[in-house]
Amino acid sequence: MVSNSRVIKAWLNGHEATARHMSTDGVNLYSYALCIARGMEVYDYTARGLGFKSNTTSRHISLAKEGVKNV
C-alpha cells in the first residue's frame, strides 16, 4: 500500500496503485469504490459540484485536481 500522493502520481503516469481508501487502475481514479476521475477529467463530488459524498472523498478530489493542475 502507498500514500495518496503516490496514487495520484501513478494515475497521472498511467500506472496502478492502491492506498487505504484511494486507488487507480492507471486510467480511472477511485475514492473508496467511487470513480472520481477518468483520464485527466476529475469529477467534482463536493458540496459545490455533483454532490457531497464524504470529507475523505473531497480530500481525494482536491489532491486529484492539484495533480492535474501541476501536469
Sequence and secondary structure as in RCSB ss.txt:
>XXXX:A:sequence
MVSNSRVIKAWLNGHEATARHMSTDGVNLYSYALCIARGMEVYDYTARGLGFKSNTTSRHISLAKEGVKNV
>XXXX:A:secstr
   HHHHHHHHHTT  EE SSEEE SSEEEETTEEEEETTEE   STTTT    HHHHHHHHHHHHHHHT 
